[in-house]
Amino acid sequence: MLRKWMGIGLFAGVASAAVVVAACGTDAIGIDTCRQVEEARCRQAPKCSGIDLGRPVHRNSPTTDVDACIRYYHDACLHGLATNADPGAVATKACVDAINTGDCDIVIKPWEKAPACAWLTPPATVTPDAGADADAAAATDAAAAADTATQ
């Protein structure tokens, strides 16, 4: 009897783990691309004044700042790029090359300062026009009021 319950418990544990793993899937786009770009930025940052690689705080700072930066983005890039598509190896290499050979402005904001990195710009989010929505709601309310008055 004990073996039967152990078998059921083991099966339930394995089934639960399988569900948890399946639920942890990601639709992240460009994880490796993100890592390549951020690693280039981390490696070039020490030549730029005003970039503090000591944050987040880590051991042996400042001797390990670049490595800590790379480790940080290794995990942070698991969310992927903020763009709708991975630009591919050629575009990624061009952007990384621009960061590696560019000035500090490119290291800080490659999407704005390097044409090769323009694809890093997140797509614009469309926000509804509050004025148009308010006008439509007012027209609907007026029509409903007129309809009620005629009854």
N, C-alpha and C positions, 0 to 999 in steps of 0.2 A: 504494500500500500504506500509506503514511504517513497519507493522508487516512482510510483505512478505520479504522486504529487510533485516530486522533484522534476520529473519530465515535463509536467504541465507548467511548473514554475519556470523552468529553463526555456521552454517554448515561448511562454508569455514574455519573458525578458528579452529574448532575441527578437520577437515580433515587435515589441515596444521600441527597441533600439532601431529596427529597420524603419519604423514609422518616423522616428525622430530624425534619422539621417535623411530620409526622403523629404522631410519638411524643411530641411536646412539648405535646399537647393538655392541657386542664385541665378539671376538673369543679368549679372554684371557684364558690362561690355568693356573689353580692352584692358583687362587686369594687367597683362604683361606689358602692354603699351604704356599704361600709367606708371608701372614700376620703372621702365626704361627712362621715361621723361623725368620722373622725380629723382631717380638716382643721379642723372646728369646734373640736375639742379643742386642736389646735395653736395656733389663733388666740386661744383663751381662756386658755391656759396662762400667758402672761406676767403676768397679774393675780393669779396664785396663788403664794404662797411655797411653797418646797419642791419645785417642779417644775423640774428642770434640763433645759432644751432644748439645752444645750451638748454633750450626748451623743446619739448618737455624735459624736465630735469632727469639726468641719468648719471650713472657712475663714471668716474674718471674723466669728467668734463674738465677741460676742453680737448684733451688728447683723443677722445673717442667720438667727438661731435659728428663727424661725417658718417662714421659707421652707425651711430645711433639714429641719425637722420634717415639713412637708407633702411635700417630695420623698421623704423616707424612707418615709412611709406610702403614697405613690403606688406604690412598688415592693412594700412589705410587704403591701399589700392585694391583690396578685395572688394570694395564697393564699385570698382570700375570707373570708367570715364563718365563725365557729366554730359557727354555728347550722345547722339543717337546711334553712332556707328564707330567701329574701330577703323581708323584711316588706313591700316595696312602697314607692312614692313617698310616700304619705300618712304612714305610720308613720315613715319615714326623716326626713321634714321635721319631724314632731313631736319626734323625738329631737334633731335638730340644733337646733331652736328651744329646747328645754329646756337644751341645753348652752350655747347663746349667751346665754340670759337667766338661767341658774342660777348658783349659787355654786361655789366651788372643789371642794366635795365631789362635785358633779355632773360637773365637768370630770375629776376623778381617777377616779371609778367611776360612770359614768352608768348602767350596768346595775343597780347597787344603789340609787342615790340618786334616780333619776328614773323614775317609772312609765312615762313615754313611751319610755324606753329599755330596759325590762325584756326585750324581745326579743333584746337583745345577750347575754343569759345563755346560755352554751353548754348543750346538752342534757346531762343527767346521764349519766355512763357507768355501766353496770351491771357490777359486778364479782361474779363467782361467790362464793358463800359457801363459804369454805375448810372450815368445820366440816361442812357438809352433804356436800361432796365427799369428805372424809376418812371420814365415816360410811358413805357408799355404797361406797367402796373397801374399807373394813374388812369390810362385810357380804359383798361379792363374794369377798374373800379367805377369809372364814370358810366360805362356801358351797363354795368350791373345795376347801378343806382337808377339809371333811366328806365331799364327794363322793369324794375320793381315799382317805379312810380306809375307806369302805364297799366299795371295790373289792378 
